[in-house]
Amino acid sequence: MSSSRITLDDLKSYLWNSAVLLRTHIDAGSYKQYIFPLMFFKRICDVYDEECAEILEEYDGDEDALEWEENHRFIVPKGFHWNDVRSVSENVGVAIVNAFRAIEKGNPEKLQGVFGDGAWTNKNRLPDKLLKDLIEHFSSKTLSMKNCPEDELGQGYEYLIKKFADDSGHTAQEFYTNRTVVHLMTEMLKPQSGESIYDPTCGSAGMLISAIAYLKQQGLEWRNVRAYGQEINALTSAIGRMNLFLHGVKDFQIVNDDTLKKPAFVEHGELMQFDLVLANPPYSIKQWDREAFSADKYGRNFLGTPPQGRADYAFFQHILKSLNPNTGRCAILFPHGVLFRDEEREMREKLVRSDLVECVIGIGKNLFFNSPMEACIIICRTRKAHSRKGQVLFIDARHEVTRRNAESYLEEDHIQKIAQAYTEFKVQDGFSAIATVEQIIGYDSKLSIPLYVSGSNSVEDEETLYSAEEALDGWLASSDAFRKSYETLKYMLFENGGDENA
């Protein structure tokens, strides 16, 4: 077992090679269900061992001090350590599950349900030899704090999240948002020490982590930030919790539930309000309870009830309702259709008249994960600076993008150029423009960027293009969902003794 400082490149290779071991056994979309919990288990145990060594040194070998909970980040119950599982030669999956449940039970407030419910005991899928190979691979390095500090392990974890998203196809957008876009959103909102930060569709918690990383980079106190997230997918919410723990964040709450149906953060019958909200809601979802939203008890339909076929403005209103009335600001990544679609015109007019919208930014193609669509970022603020009241800044940043090796991303120069344009809030020919609320109402309340920024495509061309792209994107999502359902059905038939080629 290696016990020397691990370089980031070595860490990435080590983590990705664990997934390679699974390649011929399970679908790429399922890697995360097994690799993340195993890696987290290894980290917990290695840090626990490191703490034990430090405790013995500090207390002159007094082993009683090892039992004091305050000396440990997490408790590892006797008999359920990584080394205990490593020593098992048969029914390895059972040993793993037992260790996971014991650790969750030993740390109920922090770790309840964090390891998920992977099919570890299914020997057709995960035979003992494969699990032994995985455990031996992870045993080759020591993931202690000394060998692998939180920021570096967090980077390795984020690398793995992206790799899994790359491998798992179109629907990964719900799991992973392009991190360079997230950095841009954070850079514009500028989190401050002691603030509350919220993501209502948090996925693997990348946006919350980006906000905390911003504070670290600015040399500001970050441990007093309160992070909140909600995520509908149980596995993804567990991955988000692990991600925050691995980045050293302690004051957070991630809840697994449906934000529209059952918002998790409520006080005295009202939605909790936050200083800062960052979000990339699942776009244009059709399966949601529109009827319940039309009589929402939290008042999240103050702009109106969105059409059944597109819940974008349901998420939008939830976010606006979750903003602190004095300090609240948000950055939301949306498809361009929210800026101009006729079916949402009345809601958009009320939104514009409310003077909450501060800035609309168009960003380049392929930055919406695994989708060719261009996306937009909408920034809202409950209390605009006096000089910005009654005005909206439009930024056409579609060309501020780099594409290399089939991957699109924002470079630091792009991020700074866009963020500076937002901070300065001024007109730059062909790049940014300012429109008054009255002007926007005069344009049928459309927020389409070419209406306001000179030199952009014509509005008609843009709106036709985006509508077609959204339709194509919807078709791709449907076909991808069908393929996944078919693969699941085929697997179930095979598991039950059917023909694999059925």
C-alpha positions as CSV (number, residue, x, y, z in Angstrom):
1,M,0.0,0.0,0.0
2,S,1.4,3.4,-1.1
3,S,1.7,6.0,1.7
4,S,3.4,8.9,0.0
5,R,1.9,12.1,-1.3
6,I,-0.3,11.3,-4.4
7,T,0.0,13.6,-7.4
8,L,-3.2,14.8,-9.1
9,D,-2.4,12.9,-12.2
10,D,-1.7,9.7,-10.3
11,L,-5.0,10.2,-8.4
12,K,-6.9,10.6,-11.6
13,S,-5.3,7.5,-13.1
14,Y,-5.9,5.5,-9.9
15,L,-9.6,6.5,-9.8
16,W,-10.3,5.9,-13.5
17,N,-8.6,2.5,-13.5
18,S,-11.0,1.4,-10.8
19,A,-13.8,2.0,-13.3
20,V,-11.9,0.2,-16.1
21,L,-12.1,-3.0,-14.0
22,L,-15.9,-2.8,-14.2
23,R,-16.0,-2.2,-18.0
24,T,-17.0,-5.6,-19.2
25,H,-19.3,-6.3,-16.3
26,I,-21.7,-3.4,-16.0
27,D,-23.1,-0.6,-18.1
28,A,-21.0,2.7,-18.0
29,G,-24.0,4.5,-16.6
30,S,-23.8,2.3,-13.5
31,Y,-20.1,2.8,-12.7
32,K,-20.9,5.7,-10.3
33,Q,-23.1,3.4,-8.3
34,Y,-20.1,1.3,-7.2
35,I,-17.0,3.3,-7.6
36,F,-18.0,6.4,-5.6
37,P,-19.2,4.5,-2.5
38,L,-16.1,2.2,-2.5
39,M,-13.8,5.2,-2.9
40,F,-15.6,7.1,-0.1
41,F,-15.4,4.0,2.2
42,K,-11.7,3.8,1.6
43,R,-11.2,7.5,2.3
44,I,-13.2,7.3,5.6
45,C,-11.1,4.3,6.8
46,D,-7.7,5.7,5.8
47,V,-8.5,9.1,7.5
48,Y,-9.8,7.2,10.6
49,D,-6.4,5.3,10.7
50,E,-4.5,8.5,10.3
51,E,-6.5,10.1,13.2
52,C,-5.9,7.0,15.4
53,A,-2.1,7.4,14.9
54,E,-2.3,11.1,15.8
55,I,-4.4,10.4,18.8
56,L,-2.0,7.8,20.2
57,E,0.9,10.2,19.7
58,E,-1.0,13.0,21.4
59,Y,-2.3,10.9,24.4
60,D,0.9,8.9,24.9
61,G,-0.5,5.7,23.6
62,D,-3.7,5.8,25.6
63,E,-6.0,3.6,23.5
64,D,-9.1,4.8,25.4
65,A,-8.8,8.1,23.5
66,L,-9.4,6.2,20.3
67,E,-13.0,5.7,21.3
68,W,-13.7,9.4,21.8
69,E,-16.0,10.5,18.9
70,E,-14.8,14.1,19.0
71,N,-11.4,12.9,17.9
72,H,-12.8,11.6,14.6
73,R,-14.5,13.0,11.5
74,F,-16.4,9.8,11.1
75,I,-16.7,6.6,13.3
76,V,-15.6,3.3,11.8
77,P,-17.2,0.5,14.0
78,K,-15.1,-2.4,14.9
79,G,-15.2,-5.3,12.4
80,F,-16.4,-3.0,9.6
81,H,-13.1,-1.3,8.5
82,W,-11.8,-1.5,5.0
83,N,-9.2,-4.1,6.1
84,D,-11.9,-6.3,7.5
85,V,-13.7,-6.3,4.2
86,R,-10.4,-6.8,2.4
87,S,-9.7,-10.0,4.4
88,V,-13.0,-11.6,3.2
89,S,-12.6,-14.1,0.4
90,E,-16.3,-15.2,-0.1
91,N,-19.5,-13.2,-0.3
92,V,-17.5,-10.1,-0.6
93,G,-20.6,-8.1,-1.7
94,V,-22.3,-9.0,1.6
95,A,-19.3,-7.8,3.6
96,I,-19.3,-4.5,1.7
97,V,-23.0,-3.9,2.3
98,N,-22.6,-4.8,6.0
99,A,-19.7,-2.4,6.4
100,F,-21.7,0.4,4.6
101,R,-24.7,0.0,6.8
102,A,-22.6,-0.2,10.0
103,I,-20.8,3.0,9.1
104,E,-24.1,4.8,8.2
105,K,-25.6,3.6,11.5
106,G,-22.4,4.7,13.4
107,N,-22.7,8.2,11.9
108,P,-26.5,8.7,11.6
109,E,-26.6,12.5,11.4
110,K,-23.9,12.7,8.7
111,L,-24.0,9.5,6.7
112,Q,-27.5,8.0,6.7
113,G,-28.0,6.5,3.2
114,V,-24.8,8.0,1.8
115,F,-23.6,4.7,0.3
116,G,-26.7,4.2,-1.8
117,D,-28.3,0.8,-2.6
118,G,-26.1,-0.7,-5.3
119,A,-26.6,-4.4,-6.1
120,W,-23.4,-5.4,-4.4
121,T,-24.6,-8.9,-3.5
122,N,-25.6,-9.8,-7.1
123,K,-22.9,-12.3,-8.0
124,N,-23.9,-12.5,-11.7
125,R,-23.1,-8.8,-12.0
126,L,-20.3,-8.5,-9.4
127,P,-18.7,-11.9,-8.7
128,D,-16.4,-12.2,-5.7
129,K,-13.2,-12.1,-7.9
130,L,-14.2,-8.8,-9.5
131,L,-15.0,-7.2,-6.1
132,K,-11.7,-8.6,-4.7
133,D,-9.8,-7.0,-7.7
134,L,-11.6,-3.7,-7.1
135,I,-10.7,-3.7,-3.4
136,E,-7.1,-4.6,-4.1
137,H,-6.9,-1.8,-6.6
138,F,-8.2,0.7,-4.1
139,S,-5.8,-0.8,-1.5
140,S,-2.8,0.2,-3.6
141,K,-2.9,3.8,-2.3
142,T,-3.6,5.3,1.1
143,L,-6.2,8.1,0.9
144,S,-5.2,9.8,4.1
145,M,-5.3,13.6,4.6
146,K,-1.5,13.7,4.4
147,N,-1.3,11.8,1.2
148,C,-4.3,13.3,-0.4
149,P,-5.5,16.7,0.9
150,E,-9.2,17.5,0.6
151,D,-8.9,19.9,-2.3
152,E,-6.9,17.4,-4.3
153,L,-9.2,14.5,-3.6
154,G,-12.1,16.7,-4.4
155,Q,-10.6,17.5,-7.8
156,G,-10.0,13.8,-8.4
157,Y,-13.7,13.1,-7.5
158,E,-14.9,15.9,-9.9
159,Y,-12.7,14.4,-12.6
160,L,-14.4,11.1,-12.1
161,I,-17.8,12.6,-12.1
162,K,-17.1,14.2,-15.5
163,K,-15.7,11.0,-16.9
164,F,-18.8,9.1,-15.9
165,A,-21.0,11.8,-17.3
166,D,-19.1,11.6,-20.6
167,D,-19.5,7.8,-20.7
168,S,-23.2,7.7,-19.7
169,G,-24.8,9.6,-22.5
170,H,-27.3,12.3,-23.2
171,T,-29.2,12.3,-19.9
172,A,-26.1,13.0,-17.9
173,Q,-26.9,16.7,-18.0
174,E,-29.0,16.2,-14.9
175,F,-25.9,14.8,-13.2
176,Y,-23.2,17.1,-14.4
177,T,-23.1,20.7,-15.4
178,N,-20.1,22.0,-17.4
179,R,-17.8,23.2,-14.6
180,T,-16.4,26.1,-16.6
181,V,-19.9,27.5,-16.9
182,V,-20.5,26.9,-13.2
183,H,-17.3,28.9,-12.5
184,L,-18.6,31.8,-14.6
185,M,-21.9,31.8,-12.7
186,T,-20.0,31.8,-9.4
187,E,-17.7,34.5,-10.5
188,M,-20.6,36.8,-11.4
189,L,-22.5,36.3,-8.1
190,K,-19.5,36.5,-5.9
191,P,-20.3,34.5,-2.8
192,Q,-19.4,36.0,0.6
193,S,-18.4,34.6,3.9
194,G,-21.3,33.5,6.1
195,E,-23.8,33.4,3.3
196,S,-26.4,30.7,2.7
197,I,-26.1,29.0,-0.8
198,Y,-28.8,26.9,-2.4
199,D,-29.1,24.7,-5.4
200,P,-32.7,23.2,-5.8
201,T,-31.6,20.7,-8.4
202,C,-28.1,20.1,-7.1
203,G,-27.0,16.9,-8.9
204,S,-23.5,16.0,-7.6
205,A,-23.3,19.4,-5.8
206,G,-20.8,20.9,-8.2
207,M,-22.4,24.4,-8.0
208,L,-22.2,24.4,-4.2
209,I,-18.6,23.3,-4.3
210,S,-17.8,26.0,-6.9
211,A,-19.1,28.7,-4.6
212,I,-17.0,27.5,-1.7
213,A,-14.0,27.2,-4.0
214,Y,-14.5,30.8,-5.0
215,L,-14.2,31.9,-1.3
216,K,-11.1,29.8,-0.9
217,Q,-9.5,31.4,-3.9
218,Q,-10.3,34.8,-2.6
219,G,-8.7,34.0,0.7
220,L,-12.0,34.5,2.5
221,E,-13.4,32.4,5.4
222,W,-15.4,29.5,3.8
223,R,-16.2,27.2,6.7
224,N,-19.1,29.5,7.9
225,V,-21.0,29.1,4.6
226,R,-24.2,27.1,4.8
227,A,-24.9,25.0,1.8
228,Y,-28.3,23.5,0.9
229,G,-29.3,21.3,-2.0
230,Q,-32.1,19.1,-3.2
231,E,-31.9,16.3,-5.8
232,I,-34.6,14.0,-7.0
233,N,-32.3,11.1,-7.9
234,A,-31.3,9.1,-4.8
235,L,-27.9,7.9,-6.1
236,T,-27.0,11.4,-7.4
237,S,-27.9,13.1,-4.1
238,A,-25.7,10.5,-2.3
239,I,-22.8,11.3,-4.6
240,G,-23.4,15.0,-4.0
241,R,-23.1,14.5,-0.2
242,M,-19.9,12.4,-0.7
243,N,-18.5,15.2,-2.9
244,L,-19.1,17.9,-0.3
245,F,-17.5,15.7,2.5
246,L,-14.5,15.0,0.3
247,H,-14.0,18.7,-0.3
248,G,-14.0,19.3,3.5
249,V,-17.4,21.0,3.6
250,K,-19.2,20.2,6.9
251,D,-22.1,22.6,7.2
252,F,-24.5,21.4,4.5
253,Q,-27.8,19.7,3.9
254,I,-28.6,17.7,0.8
255,V,-32.1,16.2,0.6
256,N,-33.2,13.5,-1.8
257,D,-36.7,14.5,-3.0
258,D,-38.7,16.3,-5.7
259,T,-38.2,20.1,-5.4
260,L,-41.4,21.0,-7.3
261,K,-43.6,18.4,-5.5
262,K,-42.0,18.5,-2.0
263,P,-39.5,21.3,-1.4
264,A,-37.2,20.3,1.4
265,F,-36.3,23.6,3.0
266,V,-39.4,25.1,4.6
267,E,-39.7,27.3,7.8
268,H,-43.0,28.2,9.4
269,G,-44.9,27.0,6.3
270,E,-42.9,29.3,4.0
271,L,-40.0,28.4,1.7
272,M,-36.6,29.2,3.3
273,Q,-34.8,32.1,1.7
274,F,-31.2,32.1,0.7
275,D,-28.5,34.7,-0.1
276,L,-27.4,33.0,-3.2
277,V,-28.9,30.4,-5.6
278,L,-27.1,28.6,-8.4
279,A,-29.0,26.2,-10.5
280,N,-29.2,24.2,-13.7
281,P,-32.8,22.8,-13.6
282,P,-33.6,19.8,-15.8
283,Y,-34.9,21.6,-18.9
284,S,-38.4,21.4,-20.3
285,I,-39.6,18.3,-18.3
286,K,-43.1,17.1,-19.1
287,Q,-43.7,14.7,-16.1
288,W,-44.6,17.0,-13.3
289,D,-47.7,17.8,-11.2
290,R,-49.0,21.0,-13.0
291,E,-52.4,20.8,-11.2
292,A,-50.8,20.9,-7.7
293,F,-48.5,23.7,-8.8
294,S,-51.4,25.8,-10.0
295,A,-52.6,26.0,-6.4
296,D,-49.2,25.9,-4.8
297,K,-49.3,26.5,-1.0
298,Y,-45.9,28.2,-1.1
299,G,-47.0,30.8,-3.7
300,R,-44.5,29.6,-6.3
301,N,-47.0,30.4,-9.1
302,F,-46.9,34.1,-8.6
303,L,-46.0,34.6,-12.3
304,G,-48.6,32.0,-13.4
305,T,-48.7,28.2,-14.0
306,P,-46.3,26.9,-16.7
307,P,-47.6,24.6,-19.5
308,Q,-47.5,20.9,-18.8
309,G,-44.9,20.3,-21.5
310,R,-42.3,22.6,-20.0
311,A,-41.7,23.0,-16.3
312,D,-38.9,25.6,-16.7
313,Y,-40.9,28.4,-15.2
314,A,-41.9,26.3,-12.3
315,F,-38.3,25.9,-11.3
316,F,-37.7,29.6,-12.1
317,Q,-40.5,30.7,-9.8
318,H,-39.3,28.3,-7.1
319,I,-35.9,29.9,-7.2
320,L,-37.2,33.5,-7.2
321,K,-39.4,32.6,-4.2
322,S,-36.3,31.2,-2.4
323,L,-34.3,34.4,-2.6
324,N,-33.6,36.5,0.5
325,P,-35.6,39.8,-0.1
326,N,-32.5,41.9,0.8
327,T,-29.4,40.0,-0.3
328,G,-30.9,37.4,-2.7
329,R,-29.3,36.8,-6.1
330,C,-29.4,33.8,-8.5
331,A,-27.8,32.6,-11.7
332,I,-29.8,29.9,-13.6
333,L,-28.6,28.0,-16.6
334,F,-31.6,27.5,-19.0
335,P,-32.3,26.6,-22.7
336,H,-32.8,29.7,-24.8
337,G,-36.5,29.0,-25.2
338,V,-37.4,30.5,-21.8
339,L,-36.4,33.9,-23.3
340,F,-39.1,34.0,-26.1
341,R,-41.5,31.1,-26.2
342,D,-45.1,32.3,-26.8
343,E,-46.7,29.8,-24.3
344,E,-44.8,31.5,-21.5
345,R,-45.3,35.1,-22.6
346,E,-47.7,36.2,-19.8
347,M,-45.4,34.8,-17.1
348,R,-42.4,36.4,-18.8
349,E,-44.2,39.8,-18.9
350,K,-44.8,39.6,-15.1
351,L,-41.2,38.6,-14.6
352,V,-39.9,41.6,-16.6
353,R,-42.3,44.0,-14.8
354,S,-41.2,42.7,-11.4
355,D,-37.7,44.1,-12.2
356,L,-36.0,41.0,-10.8
357,V,-34.1,40.2,-14.0
358,E,-30.7,41.9,-14.0
359,C,-28.8,40.2,-16.8
360,V,-29.3,37.7,-19.6
361,I,-26.2,36.0,-21.1
362,G,-26.1,33.8,-24.2
363,I,-23.3,31.3,-24.1
364,G,-21.8,29.1,-26.8
365,K,-22.8,25.7,-28.2
366,N,-22.1,22.4,-26.5
367,L,-21.8,23.9,-23.1
368,F,-25.1,22.4,-22.1
369,F,-23.7,18.9,-21.2
370,N,-24.0,16.3,-24.0
371,S,-26.3,18.6,-25.9
372,P,-25.5,20.7,-29.0
373,M,-27.8,23.5,-27.8
374,E,-26.7,27.0,-26.9
375,A,-27.7,27.9,-23.4
376,C,-28.4,31.1,-21.5
377,I,-27.7,32.3,-18.0
378,I,-30.3,34.5,-16.3
379,I,-29.2,36.5,-13.3
380,C,-31.8,37.9,-11.0
381,R,-31.5,40.1,-7.9
382,T,-34.0,41.0,-5.3
383,R,-32.4,44.4,-4.6
384,K,-30.7,45.9,-7.6
385,A,-28.2,48.7,-7.3
386,H,-30.1,52.0,-7.7
387,S,-28.3,52.7,-11.1
388,R,-29.6,49.3,-12.5
389,K,-33.2,49.6,-11.5
390,G,-35.6,49.3,-14.4
391,Q,-32.9,47.9,-16.6
392,V,-31.6,44.6,-17.9
393,L,-28.1,43.9,-19.3
394,F,-27.9,41.6,-22.3
395,I,-24.5,39.9,-23.1
396,D,-23.9,37.9,-26.3
397,A,-21.1,35.6,-25.3
398,R,-21.8,32.8,-27.8
399,H,-18.3,33.2,-29.3
400,E,-16.6,33.2,-26.0
401,V,-15.9,29.4,-26.1
402,T,-13.1,27.1,-26.9
403,R,-13.6,23.7,-28.5
404,R,-10.8,21.1,-28.4
405,N,-10.8,17.3,-28.6
406,A,-14.6,17.3,-29.1
407,E,-15.1,19.2,-25.8
408,S,-16.4,22.8,-25.4
409,Y,-15.4,24.9,-22.4
410,L,-14.8,28.5,-21.2
411,E,-11.2,29.5,-20.7
412,E,-10.3,31.9,-17.9
413,D,-10.1,34.8,-20.3
414,H,-13.7,34.1,-21.5
415,I,-14.9,33.9,-17.9
416,Q,-13.2,37.2,-16.9
417,K,-14.5,39.0,-20.0
418,I,-18.1,38.0,-19.4
419,A,-17.9,38.6,-15.6
420,Q,-16.3,42.0,-16.1
421,A,-19.1,43.1,-18.6
422,Y,-21.6,42.1,-16.0
423,T,-19.8,43.9,-13.2
424,E,-19.4,47.1,-15.2
425,F,-22.9,46.9,-16.6
426,K,-22.2,48.9,-19.7
427,V,-22.8,48.8,-23.5
428,Q,-20.1,47.2,-25.6
429,D,-20.9,47.2,-29.3
430,G,-21.7,43.7,-30.6
431,F,-21.2,42.2,-27.1
432,S,-23.5,43.8,-24.6
433,A,-26.5,46.2,-24.4
434,I,-28.8,47.6,-21.8
435,A,-32.6,47.7,-22.2
436,T,-35.2,49.3,-20.0
437,V,-38.2,47.3,-18.7
438,E,-40.4,49.5,-20.9
439,Q,-38.4,48.6,-24.0
440,I,-38.6,44.9,-23.2
441,I,-42.4,45.1,-22.7
442,G,-42.5,46.8,-26.1
443,Y,-40.8,43.8,-27.7
444,D,-43.7,41.6,-26.4
445,S,-41.6,40.9,-23.2
446,K,-39.1,38.8,-25.2
447,L,-35.6,38.5,-23.7
448,S,-34.0,37.3,-26.9
449,I,-30.5,38.7,-27.0
450,P,-30.4,39.7,-30.7
451,L,-33.3,42.1,-30.0
452,Y,-31.0,44.2,-27.9
453,V,-27.3,43.5,-28.8
454,S,-26.3,44.8,-32.2
455,G,-24.6,42.5,-34.6
456,S,-26.3,39.3,-33.3
457,N,-28.4,37.0,-35.5
458,S,-31.8,38.2,-36.4
459,V,-34.4,37.3,-33.8
460,E,-36.5,35.2,-36.2
461,D,-33.5,33.1,-37.2
462,E,-32.4,32.7,-33.6
463,E,-35.9,31.7,-32.3
464,T,-36.5,29.3,-35.2
465,L,-33.0,27.7,-34.6
466,Y,-33.5,27.3,-30.8
467,S,-37.0,25.9,-31.2
468,A,-35.7,23.3,-33.7
469,E,-32.8,22.5,-31.4
470,E,-35.1,22.1,-28.4
471,A,-37.3,19.7,-30.4
472,L,-34.3,17.7,-31.5
473,D,-33.0,17.7,-28.0
474,G,-36.3,16.4,-26.7
475,W,-36.3,13.7,-29.3
476,L,-32.7,12.7,-28.3
477,A,-33.7,12.6,-24.6
478,S,-36.7,10.4,-25.4
479,S,-34.7,8.0,-27.6
480,D,-32.0,7.8,-24.9
481,A,-34.6,7.0,-22.3
482,F,-36.1,4.3,-24.5
483,R,-32.6,2.8,-25.0
484,K,-31.9,2.7,-21.3
485,S,-35.4,1.2,-20.6
486,Y,-34.7,-1.5,-23.2
487,E,-31.2,-2.3,-21.7
488,T,-32.8,-2.5,-18.3
489,L,-35.5,-4.9,-19.5
490,K,-33.0,-7.0,-21.4
491,Y,-30.8,-7.2,-18.3
492,M,-33.8,-8.2,-16.1
493,L,-34.8,-10.9,-18.5
494,F,-31.3,-12.3,-18.6
495,E,-31.1,-12.1,-14.8
496,N,-34.2,-14.2,-14.5
497,G,-32.9,-16.9,-16.7
498,G,-34.0,-15.6,-20.0
499,D,-32.0,-15.4,-23.2
500,E,-29.5,-12.5,-23.2
501,N,-30.3,-11.8,-26.8
502,A,-34.0,-11.7,-26.2
